[in-house]
Amino acid sequence: MPSPASIPASADVVVVGGGVVGASVARALARRGVRDVVVLDRAPGPGTGDGSTGRATGGYRAQFTAAINVRLSLLARDVLRRFADETGVDAGYRPVGYLFLVHDDATFALLAAAQSVQRGCGLVEARMLGPEEARACNPQVRLDGAVGAAWCPTDGTIRPLELLRGFREDGARHGVRHVWDAPVTALVRGGDGRITHVVAGGARIACGHVVNAAGPWAAALAAMAGVTLPVVPVRRQVCTTAPLTALDDDFPMTIWTKDAFHLRVRDGRALLNWPVDTPAARPDALTIHEPWVDATWAMAQARVPALAHATLDRAATWAGLYEMTPDRTAILDVAPGCDNLVLVNGSSGHGVMHSPALGPLAAELLLDGRTTTLDTTPLRLARFADGAPHPVHDVL
């Protein structure tokens, strides 16, 4: 726990959450000229703890069914392509492609319809493939009766911790201060409903604005300001192989749509994820469920022949928390009844890939009262109360 003396007495903006989303917001505010931005995080250091950033596999895609998510991805891709020039850090964007293998006609039709939405947003390179074309994109996998696939060659992978480092270092050059091991315990509101102080690490910070980028703990933070936020933490696991030579980092991110099992290669290891959502009961969030590991490893070896002689590194298996909304789409809004609290929450597994877009958009919302780079009306919190959430598809 930091001493109260290490926590500033005041800040123009307090960003709660030091993962990629919070760091991106802080950097964007500083680059817009806000010189007194403080980021508070409960973890002992960047990318540590059981939040999302340090435990992400690092996929990037623009293949979504909802137009707003496609547009967020394309905006983020623009940032990723110039990221090294702007920050001095290579975020590791590699357009190795995303391949969604499809085993039934209904899902094939769903993904084809989604590509119509994607083309309308400017993602013209995504296309549907027949089985042989899918095999050409990734000859390492068994098709097992696949009727085809959805493919986008500009989707791919990124490095979450390097992305975070770039945001943090560039933000620091513009005056952003980060305070670690500083869980927020209270938001103090004045008679007009605005937040006047943030309480963290035994200190009170007078503030002009607060940004909720608290990831899996976003709902608890919002509740301190009397705001109900439909964001829940969901536990996910990832297991990894020992170093191997049969697959390399150019292996496309490959997803079997029939059960959402997916696989990518990072630093010469295959990362395996079969998303079985479970509520994040504390303190069990990081406990590894061995039956899941066994089932996932068997699935991987059956579907990727090159893994038949590979070794699973059980000690490298990890678990972490997603921040999920009911429609699996982010919230970007000013909190109702508390107009100096900005919500940037619930990316639902897309926070790393969308953070380059969400940071600048949140800065626009805070400083300009609206977003101008992109219409973020579809991300408003009121969509849930209005009965207008985005359709949820297990595939995209």
ZAMARGU-4260 file (C-alpha; in steps of 0.2 Angstrom, whole numbers, plus 5000, padded with zeros to 4 digits):
<rodrens>
0) 5000/5000/5000 | 5008/5017/4995 | 5010/5030/5009 | 4997/5044/5008 | 5011/5056/5005
5) 5014/5047/4988 | 4996/5050/4982 | 4993/5068/4975 | 4981/5079/4985 | 4972/5084/4969
10) 4970/5080/4951 | 4961/5087/4936 | 4956/5069/4931 | 4958/5053/4941 | 4958/5037/4931
15) 4953/5022/4941 | 4961/5007/4932 | 4979/5005/4926 | 4976/4992/4912 | 4976/4996/4894
20) 4960/5005/4894 | 4964/5016/4908 | 4982/5019/4902 | 4975/5023/4885 | 4962/5036/4892
25) 4975/5044/4902 | 4987/5046/4888 | 4974/5053/4876 | 4969/5066/4890 | 4987/5071/4892
30) 4990/5072/4873 | 4975/5083/4873 | 4983/5095/4885 | 4976/5089/4902 | 4992/5091/4913
35) 4986/5084/4929 | 4980/5066/4926 | 4982/5053/4939 | 4980/5034/4936 | 4976/5023/4952
40) 4976/5004/4951 | 4974/4991/4965 | 4988/4980/4957 | 5006/4981/4963 | 5012/4986/4946
45) 5008/4987/4928 | 5000/4971/4920 | 5000/4962/4937 | 4986/4956/4947 | 4971/4946/4941
50) 4963/4959/4929 | 4962/4957/4910 | 4977/4966/4902 | 4991/4955/4909 | 4981/4939/4906
55) 4975/4942/4889 | 4981/4931/4874 | 4982/4947/4863 | 4971/4944/4848 | 4965/4958/4837
60) 4951/4957/4825 | 4938/4968/4816 | 4927/4953/4811 | 4911/4957/4822 | 4893/4956/4819
65) 4889/4973/4827 | 4894/4988/4817 | 4901/4998/4832 | 4913/4984/4836 | 4919/4984/4818
70) 4922/5003/4818 | 4931/5002/4835 | 4943/4989/4828 | 4946/4999/4812 | 4950/5015/4823
75) 4961/5004/4834 | 4970/4997/4819 | 4974/5015/4813 | 4982/5018/4830 | 4991/5002/4830
80) 4999/5005/4814 | 5007/5021/4820 | 5010/5016/4838 | 5028/5013/4837 | 5031/5030/4829
85) 5021/5039/4842 | 5026/5030/4857 | 5043/5022/4854 | 5036/5005/4858 | 5031/4991/4846
90) 5014/4984/4851 | 5017/4969/4841 | 5002/4970/4829 | 5005/4956/4817 | 4991/4953/4803
95) 4992/4934/4803 | 4973/4933/4800 | 4958/4926/4810 | 4951/4911/4803 | 4933/4906/4810
100) 4930/4887/4805 | 4912/4884/4802 | 4903/4867/4803 | 4885/4871/4799 | 4876/4881/4786
105) 4866/4892/4798 | 4883/4898/4806 | 4890/4900/4788 | 4875/4911/4784 | 4877/4921/4800
110) 4895/4925/4797 | 4891/4929/4779 | 4878/4942/4784 | 4891/4949/4797 | 4903/4952/4783
115) 4890/4963/4774 | 4890/4974/4790 | 4909/4973/4790 | 4910/4979/4772 | 4898/4993/4776
120) 4910/4999/4789 | 4925/4998/4777 | 4932/4981/4781 | 4932/4976/4763 | 4946/4962/4764
125) 4936/4950/4775 | 4928/4936/4765 | 4920/4919/4766 | 4930/4903/4761 | 4926/4886/4755
130) 4934/4871/4764 | 4949/4870/4752 | 4952/4889/4754 | 4951/4887/4773 | 4964/4873/4772
135) 4976/4885/4762 | 4974/4898/4775 | 4979/4886/4789 | 4985/4869/4783 | 4990/4864/4801
140) 4972/4861/4807 | 4960/4847/4804 | 4944/4853/4795 | 4934/4839/4802 | 4919/4842/4791
145) 4920/4861/4790 | 4908/4868/4777 | 4919/4884/4776 | 4926/4898/4786 | 4926/4917/4788
150) 4943/4925/4785 | 4951/4942/4787 | 4970/4943/4783 | 4972/4960/4792 | 4966/4953/4809
155) 4979/4945/4819 | 4989/4947/4836 | 4996/4960/4847 | 5006/4960/4863 | 4995/4967/4877
160) 5010/4971/4889 | 5019/4981/4876 | 5003/4990/4871 | 5001/4994/4890 | 5019/5000/4891
165) 5018/5011/4876 | 5002/5020/4883 | 5010/5022/4900 | 5027/5028/4894 | 5020/5040/4882
170) 5007/5046/4895 | 5021/5049/4907 | 5031/5060/4895 | 5015/5070/4894 | 5013/5071/4913
175) 5002/5057/4918 | 5006/5050/4935 | 5003/5031/4940 | 5000/5025/4958 | 5000/5007/4961
180) 4994/4996/4975 | 4980/5010/4978 | 4963/5002/4978 | 4949/5015/4978 | 4938/5013/4993
185) 4926/5028/4991 | 4920/5041/4979 | 4914/5057/4988 | 4900/5066/4980 | 4894/5084/4983
190) 4877/5091/4985 | 4876/5093/4966 | 4879/5075/4963 | 4897/5077/4956 | 4912/5068/4963
195) 4923/5079/4973 | 4935/5067/4980 | 4942/5050/4977 | 4948/5040/4992 | 4962/5028/4989
200) 4977/5021/4999 | 4971/5031/5015 | 4972/5048/5005 | 4958/5059/4998 | 4961/5066/4981
205) 4951/5081/4976 | 4946/5079/4958 | 4938/5088/4943 | 4933/5071/4934 | 4934/5053/4937
210) 4936/5039/4923 | 4930/5022/4928 | 4942/5010/4919 | 4942/4998/4933 | 4939/4982/4922
215) 4931/4968/4932 | 4928/4979/4947 | 4919/4992/4937 | 4902/4989/4944 | 4908/4990/4962
220) 4917/5007/4958 | 4901/5014/4949 | 4891/5009/4964 | 4901/5020/4975 | 4894/5034/4965
225) 4876/5027/4966 | 4877/5021/4948 | 4871/5004/4943 | 4883/4996/4930 | 4879/4980/4921
230) 4897/4973/4921 | 4901/4957/4929 | 4918/4948/4931 | 4919/4932/4922 | 4933/4919/4924
235) 4943/4912/4909 | 4958/4901/4908 | 4972/4899/4895 | 4984/4885/4894 | 5000/4884/4884
240) 5012/4872/4877 | 5031/4871/4880 | 5041/4879/4867 | 5039/4870/4850 | 5045/4871/4832
245) 5031/4863/4823 | 5021/4879/4824 | 5027/4897/4823 | 5020/4915/4827 | 5013/4916/4809
250) 5000/4903/4813 | 4983/4912/4811 | 4972/4914/4826 | 4960/4900/4823 | 4943/4898/4830
255) 4931/4883/4829 | 4914/4891/4829 | 4905/4875/4835 | 4912/4877/4853 | 4923/4893/4852
260) 4939/4884/4855 | 4953/4895/4848 | 4972/4894/4847 | 4986/4906/4843 | 5005/4905/4844
265) 5015/4917/4854 | 5034/4917/4856 | 5035/4899/4850 | 5021/4892/4861 | 5003/4888/4857
270) 4991/4897/4868 | 4974/4887/4870 | 4958/4894/4875 | 4941/4885/4877 | 4930/4898/4884
275) 4919/4890/4898 | 4912/4905/4907 | 4911/4904/4926 | 4907/4918/4939 | 4922/4925/4946
280) 4920/4919/4964 | 4933/4927/4975 | 4946/4922/4980 | 4945/4907/4968 | 4947/4917/4952
285) 4965/4912/4949 | 4964/4894/4954 | 4967/4882/4939 | 4954/4870/4935 | 4963/4854/4930
290) 4949/4845/4921 | 4947/4860/4910 | 4965/4859/4906 | 4965/4841/4902 | 4949/4843/4890
295) 4957/4858/4882 | 4973/4849/4878 | 4964/4834/4871 | 4954/4845/4860 | 4970/4854/4854
300) 4979/4838/4850 | 4964/4831/4840 | 4962/4847/4830 | 4980/4852/4826 | 4990/4836/4821
305) 5007/4846/4824 | 5003/4846/4843 | 5002/4827/4844 | 5020/4826/4850 | 5020/4843/4859
310) 5021/4845/4878 | 5009/4855/4888 | 5017/4867/4901 | 5005/4865/4915 | 5014/4877/4926
315) 5011/4891/4913 | 4992/4889/4913 | 4984/4905/4919 | 4967/4912/4923 | 4961/4929/4923
320) 4945/4940/4923 | 4934/4947/4908 | 4923/4962/4911 | 4907/4957/4903 | 4891/4966/4899
325) 4875/4958/4894 | 4877/4961/4876 | 4896/4958/4876 | 4899/4976/4870 | 4908/4990/4879
330) 4900/5005/4888 | 4906/5022/4884 | 4896/5036/4892 | 4894/5049/4906 | 4886/5041/4921
335) 4868/5046/4924 | 4866/5058/4938 | 4885/5061/4940 | 4891/5071/4926 | 4909/5071/4930
340) 4911/5052/4930 | 4915/5044/4913 | 4912/5026/4911 | 4924/5016/4899 | 4919/4998/4904
345) 4913/4981/4899 | 4924/4977/4884 | 4919/4959/4886 | 4936/4952/4880 | 4939/4965/4867
350) 4947/4978/4879 | 4965/4975/4873 | 4961/4976/4855 | 4949/4991/4857 | 4959/5001/4869
355) 4968/5011/4856 | 4951/5018/4851 | 4942/5019/4867 | 4955/5030/4875 | 4954/5044/4863
360) 4935/5043/4862 | 4934/5044/4881 | 4945/5059/4880 | 4933/5067/4868 | 4918/5063/4878
365) 4926/5071/4894 | 4933/5086/4886 | 4921/5090/4872 | 4905/5083/4879 | 4903/5071/4864
370) 4913/5060/4853 | 4917/5067/4836 | 4929/5054/4828 | 4916/5040/4829 | 4898/5040/4834
375) 4898/5031/4850 | 4879/5032/4853 | 4878/5012/4852 | 4889/5011/4867 | 4878/5022/4879
380) 4873/5014/4895 | 4854/5018/4893 | 4853/5005/4879 | 4850/4991/4892 | 4836/5001/4901
385) 4829/5005/4884 | 4828/4987/4878 | 4840/4990/4864 | 4856/4980/4868 | 4866/4973/4854
390) 4861/4956/4848 | 4872/4942/4856 | 4880/4929/4845 | 4891/4916/4852 | 4902/4916/4836
395) 4906/4934/4834
</rodrens>
